[in-house]
């Protein structure tokens, strides 16, 4: 695939880690599709990166809406004949900070969190991975969190934790199904990053948070699959 320009799609690309991932991937020569649930915000974000001389286009995408996913899959198929890189970055954090326990968890909160953080990545995988498998090239990066590590599971933020643990399971299942192909699927923990979700006290910049994500999106053909990484190092599930 090195003889042609690769196409990458990033969900939740209008801000934070997703925005920085778009910038870094485009800086490496990718044609990047920046997607955002809010079309106006996505357009504005893409225009900002275009002013830096980067090849970025925006497209609306609501990862909780199957028809929205079908629409962008059709656009990608007709325009580029598929993707080389899928970054499942879009995520929500609905738990009341510091106070919501699982015994008080409202099922609506869990359901809504799972729709965005787990169902969306599954539907996007179904939309784009078959073509990657046919072409025998693909890199899928699921943006997870240390909050989803069973090895270090604690209390607090139950809907978010459950969703990220489930997303890690999706990574493992996909990697197993794609074993023996050149479609590599991994999870990344970007760390605590200064974003709308992470807050102003977080120690990491979005650029630092996106680094391992971009590394996984650009793995060589003999790179790992089915792993969980932080700072380019494997971490416990």
C-alpha positions as CSV (number, residue, x, y, z in Angstrom):
1,X,0.0,0.0,0.0
2,X,3.0,2.3,0.2
3,X,2.8,3.2,-3.5
4,X,-0.5,5.1,-2.9
5,X,-1.8,7.7,-0.6
6,X,-3.6,6.2,2.4
7,X,-6.9,7.4,3.7
8,X,-7.7,7.6,7.4
9,X,-11.0,8.3,9.1
10,X,-11.1,9.7,12.6
11,X,-14.3,9.8,14.6
12,X,-14.8,12.7,17.0
13,X,-12.2,14.6,15.1
14,X,-13.3,18.2,15.8
15,X,-11.5,18.6,19.1
16,X,-9.1,17.2,21.7
17,X,-7.2,14.0,20.9
18,X,-9.2,13.3,17.7
19,X,-8.3,16.7,16.3
20,X,-4.7,16.2,17.1
21,X,-4.7,12.7,15.6
22,X,-6.1,14.2,12.4
23,X,-3.3,16.8,12.4
24,X,-0.5,14.2,13.0
25,X,-1.8,11.7,10.5
26,X,-2.2,14.4,7.8
27,X,1.3,15.5,8.7
28,X,2.5,12.0,7.8
29,X,0.9,12.3,4.3
30,X,-2.5,10.7,5.0
31,X,-5.6,11.9,3.4
32,X,-7.7,12.4,6.5
33,X,-11.5,12.4,6.9
34,X,-12.3,14.4,10.1
35,X,-15.7,13.4,11.3
36,X,-17.9,15.1,13.8
37,X,-21.5,14.7,15.1
38,X,-21.8,18.5,14.7
39,X,-21.3,19.3,11.1
40,X,-20.5,23.0,11.6
41,X,-17.8,22.2,14.3
42,X,-16.3,19.5,12.0
43,X,-16.1,21.9,9.1
44,X,-14.5,24.6,11.2
45,X,-11.9,22.1,12.6
46,X,-11.1,20.9,9.1
47,X,-10.7,24.4,7.8
48,X,-8.3,25.2,10.7
49,X,-6.1,22.2,9.7
50,X,-6.4,23.0,6.0
51,X,-4.8,26.4,6.8
52,X,-1.8,24.5,8.1
53,X,-1.4,23.0,4.6
54,X,-2.8,19.6,5.6
55,X,-5.0,17.4,3.4
56,X,-8.1,17.2,5.6
57,X,-11.8,16.9,4.7
58,X,-14.8,16.9,7.1
59,X,-17.8,14.7,7.0
60,X,-20.7,14.5,9.5
61,X,-21.0,11.3,11.5
62,X,-23.1,10.3,14.4
63,X,-21.7,7.0,15.5
64,X,-24.9,6.1,17.3
65,X,-26.9,6.3,14.1
66,X,-26.6,3.3,11.7
67,X,-27.9,5.4,8.8
68,X,-25.2,8.0,9.4
69,X,-22.6,5.2,9.4
70,X,-24.1,3.8,6.2
71,X,-23.9,7.2,4.6
72,X,-20.2,7.8,5.3
73,X,-19.4,4.2,4.3
74,X,-21.0,4.9,1.0
75,X,-19.1,8.2,0.6
76,X,-15.7,6.5,1.4
77,X,-16.4,3.6,-0.9
78,X,-17.4,5.8,-3.9
79,X,-14.7,8.4,-3.3
80,X,-11.7,6.3,-2.2
81,X,-12.7,2.7,-2.6
82,X,-12.2,2.1,1.2
83,X,-10.0,3.1,4.1
84,X,-6.6,2.2,5.2
85,X,-6.9,3.5,8.8
86,X,-10.0,3.7,11.1
87,X,-9.6,5.5,14.4
88,X,-12.5,5.0,16.8
89,X,-11.9,8.0,18.9
90,X,-15.4,9.4,19.5
91,X,-16.4,8.8,23.1
92,X,-18.6,10.2,25.9
93,X,-18.3,10.4,29.7
94,X,-21.7,10.8,31.3
95,X,-21.0,9.6,34.8
96,X,-21.3,12.3,37.5
97,X,-17.7,13.1,38.3
98,X,-16.4,11.5,41.5
99,X,-19.8,10.6,42.9
100,X,-21.7,8.1,40.7
101,X,-21.4,4.5,41.9
102,X,-22.6,1.5,40.2
103,X,-25.4,1.0,42.8
104,X,-26.7,4.4,41.7
105,X,-26.1,4.0,38.0
106,X,-29.1,4.8,35.9
107,X,-29.6,2.3,33.1
108,X,-30.1,5.2,30.6
109,X,-26.6,6.5,31.4
110,X,-25.1,3.1,30.8
111,X,-27.1,2.5,27.6
112,X,-26.2,5.9,26.1
113,X,-22.6,5.5,27.0
114,X,-22.4,2.0,25.4
115,X,-24.1,3.3,22.3
116,X,-21.4,5.8,21.6
117,X,-18.3,4.1,23.1
118,X,-19.0,0.5,22.0
119,X,-21.8,0.1,19.5
120,X,-20.4,2.8,17.3
121,X,-17.0,1.2,17.0
122,X,-18.6,-2.2,16.2
123,X,-20.8,-0.7,13.5
124,X,-17.8,1.2,12.0
125,X,-15.7,-2.0,12.0
126,X,-18.5,-3.8,10.2
127,X,-18.7,-1.0,7.7
128,X,-15.0,-0.7,6.9
129,X,-13.0,-3.8,7.8
130,X,-14.4,-6.1,5.1
131,X,-12.7,-3.9,2.4
132,X,-9.5,-3.7,4.5
133,X,-9.5,-7.5,4.6
134,X,-10.1,-7.8,0.9
135,X,-7.2,-5.5,0.2
136,X,-5.1,-7.1,2.9
137,X,-4.2,-3.8,4.6
138,X,-5.8,-2.0,7.5
139,X,-5.0,-0.4,10.8
140,X,-7.8,0.0,13.4
141,X,-7.2,1.9,16.6
142,X,-9.8,1.9,19.4
143,X,-9.3,4.8,21.8
144,X,-9.8,3.2,25.2
145,X,-8.7,4.2,28.7
146,X,-6.9,2.8,31.7
147,X,-10.3,3.2,33.5
148,X,-11.3,0.1,31.5
149,X,-8.4,-2.1,32.7
150,X,-9.7,-5.1,34.6
151,X,-6.2,-5.5,36.1
152,X,-6.6,-2.2,37.9
153,X,-10.4,-1.9,38.0
154,X,-11.7,0.4,40.8
155,X,-14.9,2.2,41.7
156,X,-16.3,5.4,40.2
157,X,-17.5,6.3,36.7
158,X,-19.1,2.8,36.2
159,X,-20.7,3.5,32.8
160,X,-17.5,4.8,31.3
161,X,-15.4,2.0,32.9
162,X,-17.8,-0.7,31.6
163,X,-17.8,0.8,28.1
164,X,-14.0,0.9,27.8
165,X,-13.6,-2.6,29.1
166,X,-16.2,-3.7,26.5
167,X,-14.3,-1.7,23.8
168,X,-11.1,-3.6,24.7
169,X,-13.1,-6.9,24.2
170,X,-14.1,-5.6,20.8
171,X,-10.4,-5.1,20.0
172,X,-9.5,-8.6,21.1
173,X,-12.3,-10.2,19.2
174,X,-11.6,-8.3,16.0
175,X,-7.9,-9.0,16.2
176,X,-8.6,-12.8,16.6
177,X,-11.0,-12.8,13.7
178,X,-8.4,-11.0,11.5
179,X,-5.5,-13.1,12.6
180,X,-3.2,-14.0,9.7
181,X,-4.3,-10.9,7.7
182,X,-2.6,-7.5,7.4
183,X,-5.4,-5.8,9.2
184,X,-4.1,-4.9,12.7
185,X,-6.5,-3.9,15.5
186,X,-5.3,-2.4,18.8
187,X,-6.5,-0.4,21.8
188,X,-4.8,2.7,23.1
189,X,-4.9,4.5,26.4
190,X,-3.9,8.1,25.7
191,X,-3.5,8.9,29.3
192,X,-5.0,11.9,31.2
193,X,-5.1,14.6,28.6
194,X,-6.1,18.3,28.6
195,X,-9.4,18.1,26.7
196,X,-13.0,18.9,27.3
197,X,-13.3,15.5,28.9
198,X,-10.0,15.4,30.7
199,X,-10.2,18.9,32.1
200,X,-7.7,21.7,32.6
201,X,-5.7,19.9,35.3
202,X,-4.6,17.0,33.1
203,X,-0.8,16.7,32.7
204,X,-0.7,15.7,29.1
205,X,-1.2,17.8,25.9
206,X,-3.5,16.5,23.1
207,X,-0.3,16.0,21.0
208,X,1.1,13.7,23.7
209,X,-2.2,11.9,24.0
210,X,-2.3,11.3,20.2
211,X,1.2,10.0,19.8
212,X,0.6,6.3,20.5
213,X,-2.6,6.4,18.6
214,X,-0.8,7.7,15.5
215,X,2.0,5.1,16.1
216,X,-0.6,2.3,16.1
217,X,-2.3,3.8,13.0
218,X,1.0,3.6,11.1
219,X,2.3,0.2,12.2
220,X,4.5,-1.8,9.8
221,X,3.1,-5.0,8.4
222,X,4.8,-7.1,11.2
223,X,3.3,-4.8,13.9
224,X,1.3,-6.1,16.9
225,X,-2.4,-6.8,16.8
226,X,-4.8,-7.4,19.7
227,X,-2.8,-5.3,22.1
228,X,-3.4,-2.5,24.6
229,X,-0.8,0.3,24.6
230,X,0.1,3.5,26.4
231,X,3.3,5.5,25.5
232,X,4.0,2.9,22.8
233,X,4.3,0.2,25.5
234,X,2.0,-2.8,26.1
235,X,-0.1,-2.5,29.2
236,X,-2.3,-5.0,31.1
237,X,-5.9,-5.6,30.1
